Amino acid sequence: MAPPRNPTPGGSRSAVKGHLTRILKTIKDAESEVMTAKLDVELAGEETKLDEKMEHFKKLSVECQK
């Protein structure tokens, strides 16, 4: 069995960038929908995830520069 891989900051940053892109697309796609209470709650959750992933992305970017 192969040993577990240790992700590099660059690899992790790339993965987080993919998550950011997906979340932004979800938010943008919702612009064309009629705003309902359910959609409002879902978008608030997506915005929270976006903020968390962006902070993680910034930390990984700093690590990549070292």
SEZAVO-637523 format. One record per atom (N, C-alpha, C): atom name; residue number from 1; residue in three letters; x, y, z. Coordinates in nm, 3 decimals, decimal comma, padded with zeros to 5 digits. Each point is the difference from the previous one (the first is absolute). Layout:
<nodes>
<node atom="CA" seq="NUM" type="ALA" xx="X" yy="Y" zz="Z"/>
...
</nodes>
This chain:
<nodes>
<node atom="N" seq="1" type="MET" xx="00,085" yy="-00,117" zz="00,000"/>
<node atom="CA" seq="1" type="MET" xx="-00,085" yy="00,117" zz="00,000"/>
<node atom="C" seq="1" type="MET" xx="00,090" yy="00,124" zz="00,000"/>
<node atom="N" seq="2" type="ALA" xx="-00,036" yy="00,097" zz="-00,081"/>
<node atom="CA" seq="2" type="ALA" xx="00,079" yy="00,123" zz="-00,011"/>
<node atom="C" seq="2" type="ALA" xx="-00,021" yy="00,087" zz="00,124"/>
<node atom="N" seq="3" type="PRO" xx="00,104" yy="00,070" zz="00,043"/>
<node atom="CA" seq="3" type="PRO" xx="-00,015" yy="00,089" zz="00,115"/>
<node atom="C" seq="3" type="PRO" xx="-00,091" yy="00,118" zz="-00,036"/>
<node atom="N" seq="4" type="PRO" xx="-00,067" yy="00,057" zz="00,100"/>
<node atom="CA" seq="4" type="PRO" xx="-00,088" yy="00,115" zz="-00,030"/>
<node atom="C" seq="4" type="PRO" xx="00,083" yy="00,118" zz="-00,051"/>
<node atom="N" seq="5" type="ARG" xx="-00,057" yy="00,072" zz="-00,094"/>
<node atom="CA" seq="5" type="ARG" xx="00,069" yy="00,114" zz="-00,057"/>
<node atom="C" seq="5" type="ARG" xx="-00,022" yy="00,124" zz="00,087"/>
<node atom="N" seq="6" type="ASN" xx="00,103" yy="00,081" zz="00,010"/>
<node atom="CA" seq="6" type="ASN" xx="-00,012" yy="00,127" zz="00,071"/>
<node atom="C" seq="6" type="ASN" xx="-00,022" yy="00,108" zz="-00,105"/>
<node atom="N" seq="7" type="PRO" xx="-00,116" yy="00,066" zz="00,004"/>
<node atom="CA" seq="7" type="PRO" xx="-00,026" yy="00,102" zz="-00,101"/>
<node atom="C" seq="7" type="PRO" xx="00,094" yy="00,120" zz="00,016"/>
<node atom="N" seq="8" type="THR" xx="00,042" yy="00,053" zz="-00,111"/>
<node atom="CA" seq="8" type="THR" xx="00,085" yy="00,119" zz="00,003"/>
<node atom="C" seq="8" type="THR" xx="-00,091" yy="00,123" zz="00,008"/>
<node atom="N" seq="9" type="PRO" xx="00,052" yy="00,112" zz="00,048"/>
<node atom="CA" seq="9" type="PRO" xx="-00,083" yy="00,121" zz="00,002"/>
<node atom="C" seq="9" type="PRO" xx="-00,052" yy="00,037" zz="-00,139"/>
<node atom="N" seq="10" type="GLY" xx="00,083" yy="-00,021" zz="-00,103"/>
<node atom="CA" seq="10" type="GLY" xx="-00,043" yy="00,031" zz="-00,136"/>
<node atom="C" seq="10" type="GLY" xx="-00,115" yy="-00,088" zz="-00,046"/>
<node atom="N" seq="11" type="GLY" xx="00,010" yy="-00,128" zz="00,032"/>
<node atom="CA" seq="11" type="GLY" xx="-00,107" yy="-00,093" zz="-00,038"/>
<node atom="C" seq="11" type="GLY" xx="-00,129" yy="00,028" zz="00,075"/>
<node atom="N" seq="12" type="SER" xx="00,014" yy="00,029" zz="00,130"/>
<node atom="CA" seq="12" type="SER" xx="-00,117" yy="00,033" zz="00,081"/>
<node atom="C" seq="12" type="SER" xx="-00,063" yy="00,130" zz="-00,049"/>
<node atom="N" seq="13" type="ARG" xx="00,085" yy="00,097" zz="-00,036"/>
<node atom="CA" seq="13" type="ARG" xx="-00,050" yy="00,129" zz="-00,048"/>
<node atom="C" seq="13" type="ARG" xx="-00,078" yy="-00,019" zz="-00,129"/>
<node atom="N" seq="14" type="SER" xx="00,048" yy="-00,087" zz="-00,086"/>
<node atom="CA" seq="14" type="SER" xx="-00,068" yy="-00,027" zz="-00,126"/>
<node atom="C" seq="14" type="SER" xx="-00,138" yy="-00,063" zz="00,026"/>
<node atom="N" seq="15" type="ALA" xx="-00,007" yy="-00,091" zz="00,095"/>
<node atom="CA" seq="15" type="ALA" xx="-00,128" yy="-00,064" zz="00,033"/>
<node atom="C" seq="15" type="ALA" xx="-00,098" yy="00,103" zz="00,056"/>
<node atom="N" seq="16" type="VAL" xx="00,049" yy="00,087" zz="00,088"/>
<node atom="CA" seq="16" type="VAL" xx="-00,086" yy="00,103" zz="00,058"/>
<node atom="C" seq="16" type="VAL" xx="-00,048" yy="00,096" zz="-00,109"/>
<node atom="N" seq="17" type="LYS" xx="00,086" yy="00,030" zz="-00,097"/>
<node atom="CA" seq="17" type="LYS" xx="-00,039" yy="00,087" zz="-00,111"/>
<node atom="C" seq="17" type="LYS" xx="-00,117" yy="-00,062" zz="-00,077"/>
<node atom="N" seq="18" type="GLY" xx="00,003" yy="-00,131" zz="-00,017"/>
<node atom="CA" seq="18" type="GLY" xx="-00,111" yy="-00,069" zz="-00,065"/>
<node atom="C" seq="18" type="GLY" xx="-00,129" yy="00,015" zz="00,077"/>
<node atom="N" seq="19" type="HIS" xx="00,008" yy="-00,011" zz="00,134"/>
<node atom="CA" seq="19" type="HIS" xx="-00,118" yy="00,019" zz="00,084"/>
<node atom="C" seq="19" type="HIS" xx="-00,052" yy="00,143" zz="-00,013"/>
<node atom="N" seq="20" type="LEU" xx="00,091" yy="00,097" zz="00,001"/>
<node atom="CA" seq="20" type="LEU" xx="-00,041" yy="00,140" zz="-00,013"/>
<node atom="C" seq="20" type="LEU" xx="-00,074" yy="00,023" zz="-00,132"/>
<node atom="N" seq="21" type="THR" xx="00,053" yy="-00,057" zz="-00,107"/>
<node atom="CA" seq="21" type="THR" xx="-00,062" yy="00,015" zz="-00,131"/>
<node atom="C" seq="21" type="THR" xx="-00,140" yy="-00,058" zz="-00,001"/>
<node atom="N" seq="22" type="ARG" xx="-00,016" yy="-00,118" zz="00,059"/>
<node atom="CA" seq="22" type="ARG" xx="-00,131" yy="-00,066" zz="00,004"/>
<node atom="C" seq="22" type="ARG" xx="-00,099" yy="00,083" zz="00,082"/>
<node atom="N" seq="23" type="ILE" xx="00,043" yy="00,050" zz="00,116"/>
<node atom="CA" seq="23" type="ILE" xx="-00,089" yy="00,080" zz="00,085"/>
<node atom="C" seq="23" type="ILE" xx="-00,041" yy="00,129" zz="-00,071"/>
<node atom="N" seq="24" type="LEU" xx="00,095" yy="00,067" zz="-00,064"/>
<node atom="CA" seq="24" type="LEU" xx="-00,032" yy="00,123" zz="-00,072"/>
<node atom="C" seq="24" type="LEU" xx="-00,099" yy="-00,026" zz="-00,114"/>
<node atom="N" seq="25" type="LYS" xx="00,015" yy="-00,113" zz="-00,069"/>
<node atom="CA" seq="25" type="LYS" xx="-00,092" yy="-00,035" zz="-00,107"/>
<node atom="C" seq="25" type="LYS" xx="-00,141" yy="-00,023" zz="00,056"/>
<node atom="N" seq="26" type="THR" xx="-00,009" yy="-00,067" zz="00,113"/>
<node atom="CA" seq="26" type="THR" xx="-00,130" yy="-00,025" zz="00,063"/>
<node atom="C" seq="26" type="THR" xx="-00,068" yy="00,132" zz="00,035"/>
<node atom="N" seq="27" type="ILE" xx="00,077" yy="00,093" zz="00,056"/>
<node atom="CA" seq="27" type="ILE" xx="-00,056" yy="00,130" zz="00,037"/>
<node atom="C" seq="27" type="ILE" xx="-00,042" yy="00,077" zz="-00,125"/>
<node atom="N" seq="28" type="LYS" xx="00,083" yy="-00,001" zz="-00,102"/>
<node atom="CA" seq="28" type="LYS" xx="-00,031" yy="00,073" zz="-00,123"/>
<node atom="C" seq="28" type="LYS" xx="-00,124" yy="-00,059" zz="-00,068"/>
<node atom="N" seq="29" type="ASP" xx="-00,011" yy="-00,131" zz="-00,003"/>
<node atom="CA" seq="29" type="ASP" xx="-00,116" yy="-00,066" zz="-00,062"/>
<node atom="C" seq="29" type="ASP" xx="-00,129" yy="00,037" zz="00,073"/>
<node atom="N" seq="30" type="ALA" xx="00,007" yy="00,028" zz="00,129"/>
<node atom="CA" seq="30" type="ALA" xx="-00,118" yy="00,034" zz="00,077"/>
<node atom="C" seq="30" type="ALA" xx="-00,052" yy="00,140" zz="-00,033"/>
<node atom="N" seq="31" type="GLU" xx="00,082" yy="00,083" zz="-00,064"/>
<node atom="CA" seq="31" type="GLU" xx="-00,042" yy="00,136" zz="-00,036"/>
<node atom="C" seq="31" type="GLU" xx="-00,122" yy="00,000" zz="-00,092"/>
<node atom="N" seq="32" type="SER" xx="-00,012" yy="-00,103" zz="-00,082"/>
<node atom="CA" seq="32" type="SER" xx="-00,110" yy="-00,005" zz="-00,096"/>
<node atom="C" seq="32" type="SER" xx="-00,126" yy="-00,065" zz="00,057"/>
<node atom="N" seq="33" type="GLU" xx="00,006" yy="-00,045" zz="00,124"/>
<node atom="CA" seq="33" type="GLU" xx="-00,115" yy="-00,067" zz="00,061"/>
<node atom="C" seq="33" type="GLU" xx="-00,081" yy="00,100" zz="00,083"/>
<node atom="N" seq="34" type="VAL" xx="-00,126" yy="-00,034" zz="00,020"/>
<node atom="CA" seq="34" type="VAL" xx="-00,086" yy="00,081" zz="00,085"/>
<node atom="C" seq="34" type="VAL" xx="00,042" yy="-00,025" zz="00,145"/>
<node atom="N" seq="35" type="MET" xx="00,022" yy="00,109" zz="00,074"/>
<node atom="CA" seq="35" type="MET" xx="00,045" yy="-00,013" zz="00,138"/>
<node atom="C" seq="35" type="MET" xx="-00,114" yy="-00,049" zz="00,089"/>
<node atom="N" seq="36" type="THR" xx="00,025" yy="-00,112" zz="00,064"/>
<node atom="CA" seq="36" type="THR" xx="-00,094" yy="-00,055" zz="00,097"/>
<node atom="C" seq="36" type="THR" xx="00,074" yy="-00,009" zz="00,133"/>
<node atom="N" seq="37" type="ALA" xx="-00,074" yy="-00,028" zz="00,106"/>
<node atom="CA" seq="37" type="ALA" xx="00,062" yy="-00,014" zz="00,131"/>
<node atom="C" seq="37" type="ALA" xx="00,101" yy="-00,115" zz="-00,001"/>
<node atom="N" seq="38" type="LYS" xx="-00,035" yy="-00,109" zz="-00,068"/>
<node atom="CA" seq="38" type="LYS" xx="00,088" yy="-00,116" zz="-00,006"/>
<node atom="C" seq="38" type="LYS" xx="00,129" yy="00,036" zz="-00,075"/>
<node atom="N" seq="39" type="LEU" xx="-00,013" yy="00,068" zz="-00,113"/>
<node atom="CA" seq="39" type="LEU" xx="00,117" yy="00,039" zz="-00,078"/>
<node atom="C" seq="39" type="LEU" xx="00,087" yy="00,098" zz="00,080"/>
<node atom="N" seq="40" type="ASP" xx="-00,064" yy="00,090" zz="00,073"/>
<node atom="CA" seq="40" type="ASP" xx="00,073" yy="00,095" zz="00,083"/>
<node atom="C" seq="40" type="ASP" xx="00,086" yy="-00,072" zz="00,104"/>
<node atom="N" seq="41" type="VAL" xx="-00,055" yy="-00,101" zz="00,063"/>
<node atom="CA" seq="41" type="VAL" xx="00,074" yy="-00,078" zz="00,100"/>
<node atom="C" seq="41" type="VAL" xx="00,114" yy="-00,077" zz="-00,066"/>
<node atom="N" seq="42" type="GLU" xx="-00,028" yy="-00,058" zz="-00,116"/>
<node atom="CA" seq="42" type="GLU" xx="00,103" yy="-00,076" zz="-00,072"/>
<node atom="C" seq="42" type="GLU" xx="00,116" yy="00,092" zz="-00,041"/>
<node atom="N" seq="43" type="LEU" xx="-00,034" yy="00,120" zz="-00,049"/>
<node atom="CA" seq="43" type="LEU" xx="00,104" yy="00,094" zz="-00,042"/>
<node atom="C" seq="43" type="LEU" xx="00,082" yy="00,049" zz="00,120"/>
<node atom="N" seq="44" type="ALA" xx="-00,066" yy="00,019" zz="00,112"/>
<node atom="CA" seq="44" type="ALA" xx="00,073" yy="00,042" zz="00,120"/>
<node atom="C" seq="44" type="ALA" xx="00,101" yy="-00,108" zz="00,039"/>
<node atom="N" seq="45" type="GLY" xx="-00,039" yy="-00,126" zz="-00,012"/>
<node atom="CA" seq="45" type="GLY" xx="00,092" yy="-00,110" zz="00,028"/>
<node atom="C" seq="45" type="GLY" xx="00,115" yy="-00,003" zz="-00,097"/>
<node atom="N" seq="46" type="GLU" xx="-00,028" yy="00,024" zz="-00,128"/>
<node atom="CA" seq="46" type="GLU" xx="00,106" yy="00,003" zz="-00,102"/>
<node atom="C" seq="46" type="GLU" xx="00,096" yy="00,116" zz="00,026"/>
<node atom="N" seq="47" type="GLU" xx="-00,053" yy="00,114" zz="00,039"/>
<node atom="CA" seq="47" type="GLU" xx="00,086" yy="00,116" zz="00,028"/>
<node atom="C" seq="47" type="GLU" xx="00,090" yy="-00,027" zz="00,120"/>
<node atom="N" seq="48" type="THR" xx="-00,052" yy="-00,069" zz="00,100"/>
<node atom="CA" seq="48" type="THR" xx="00,081" yy="-00,037" zz="00,116"/>
<node atom="C" seq="48" type="THR" xx="00,112" yy="-00,093" zz="-00,042"/>
<node atom="N" seq="49" type="LYS" xx="-00,034" yy="-00,101" zz="-00,082"/>
<node atom="CA" seq="49" type="LYS" xx="00,103" yy="-00,092" zz="-00,050"/>
<node atom="C" seq="49" type="LYS" xx="00,104" yy="00,075" zz="-00,083"/>
<node atom="N" seq="50" type="LEU" xx="-00,047" yy="00,096" zz="-00,080"/>
<node atom="CA" seq="50" type="LEU" xx="00,091" yy="00,079" zz="-00,083"/>
<node atom="C" seq="50" type="LEU" xx="00,099" yy="00,076" zz="00,088"/>
<node atom="N" seq="51" type="ASP" xx="-00,049" yy="00,063" zz="00,105"/>
<node atom="CA" seq="51" type="ASP" xx="00,088" yy="00,074" zz="00,091"/>
<node atom="C" seq="51" type="ASP" xx="00,103" yy="-00,092" zz="00,065"/>
<node atom="N" seq="52" type="GLU" xx="-00,045" yy="-00,117" zz="00,046"/>
<node atom="CA" seq="52" type="GLU" xx="00,091" yy="-00,094" zz="00,066"/>
<node atom="C" seq="52" type="GLU" xx="00,106" yy="-00,052" zz="-00,098"/>
<node atom="N" seq="53" type="LYS" xx="-00,043" yy="-00,036" zz="-00,120"/>
<node atom="CA" seq="53" type="LYS" xx="00,095" yy="-00,052" zz="-00,100"/>
<node atom="C" seq="53" type="LYS" xx="00,097" yy="00,110" zz="-00,043"/>
<node atom="N" seq="54" type="MET" xx="-00,047" yy="00,124" zz="-00,009"/>
<node atom="CA" seq="54" type="MET" xx="00,088" yy="00,109" zz="-00,041"/>
<node atom="C" seq="54" type="MET" xx="00,109" yy="00,023" zz="00,104"/>
<node atom="N" seq="55" type="GLU" xx="-00,035" yy="-00,006" zz="00,127"/>
<node atom="CA" seq="55" type="GLU" xx="00,100" yy="00,015" zz="00,106"/>
<node atom="C" seq="55" type="GLU" xx="00,103" yy="-00,113" zz="-00,008"/>
<node atom="N" seq="56" type="HIS" xx="-00,048" yy="-00,121" zz="-00,022"/>
<node atom="CA" seq="56" type="HIS" xx="00,090" yy="-00,115" zz="-00,014"/>
<node atom="C" seq="56" type="HIS" xx="00,091" yy="00,018" zz="-00,121"/>
<node atom="N" seq="57" type="PHE" xx="-00,056" yy="00,048" zz="-00,112"/>
<node atom="CA" seq="57" type="PHE" xx="00,076" yy="00,025" zz="-00,122"/>
<node atom="C" seq="57" type="PHE" xx="00,110" yy="00,103" zz="00,025"/>
<node atom="N" seq="58" type="LYS" xx="-00,033" yy="00,106" zz="00,073"/>
<node atom="CA" seq="58" type="LYS" xx="00,100" yy="00,104" zz="00,030"/>
<node atom="C" seq="58" type="LYS" xx="00,115" yy="-00,058" zz="00,083"/>
<node atom="N" seq="59" type="LYS" xx="-00,032" yy="-00,083" zz="00,099"/>
<node atom="CA" seq="59" type="LYS" xx="00,105" yy="-00,061" zz="00,083"/>
<node atom="C" seq="59" type="LYS" xx="00,090" yy="-00,091" zz="-00,083"/>
<node atom="N" seq="60" type="LEU" xx="-00,062" yy="-00,079" zz="-00,087"/>
<node atom="CA" seq="60" type="LEU" xx="00,080" yy="-00,088" zz="-00,086"/>
<node atom="C" seq="60" type="LEU" xx="00,085" yy="00,079" zz="-00,098"/>
<node atom="N" seq="61" type="SER" xx="-00,052" yy="00,113" zz="-00,047"/>
<node atom="CA" seq="61" type="SER" xx="00,078" yy="00,084" zz="-00,092"/>
<node atom="C" seq="61" type="SER" xx="00,125" yy="00,052" zz="00,068"/>
<node atom="N" seq="62" type="VAL" xx="-00,013" yy="00,039" zz="00,128"/>
<node atom="CA" seq="62" type="VAL" xx="00,116" yy="00,047" zz="00,075"/>
<node atom="C" seq="62" type="VAL" xx="00,100" yy="-00,114" zz="00,018"/>
<node atom="N" seq="63" type="GLU" xx="-00,047" yy="-00,119" zz="00,029"/>
<node atom="CA" seq="63" type="GLU" xx="00,088" yy="-00,115" zz="00,016"/>
<node atom="C" seq="63" type="GLU" xx="00,073" yy="-00,032" zz="-00,130"/>
<node atom="N" seq="64" type="CYS" xx="-00,066" yy="00,018" zz="-00,113"/>
<node atom="CA" seq="64" type="CYS" xx="00,064" yy="-00,027" zz="-00,130"/>
<node atom="C" seq="64" type="CYS" xx="00,114" yy="00,098" zz="-00,028"/>
<node atom="N" seq="65" type="GLN" xx="-00,008" yy="00,119" zz="00,055"/>
<node atom="CA" seq="65" type="GLN" xx="00,100" yy="00,102" zz="-00,024"/>
<node atom="C" seq="65" type="GLN" xx="00,126" yy="-00,021" zz="00,083"/>
<node atom="N" seq="66" type="LYS" xx="-00,007" yy="-00,087" zz="00,100"/>
<node atom="CA" seq="66" type="LYS" xx="00,116" yy="-00,024" zz="00,087"/>
<node atom="C" seq="66" type="LYS" xx="00,103" yy="-00,085" zz="-00,069"/>
</nodes>
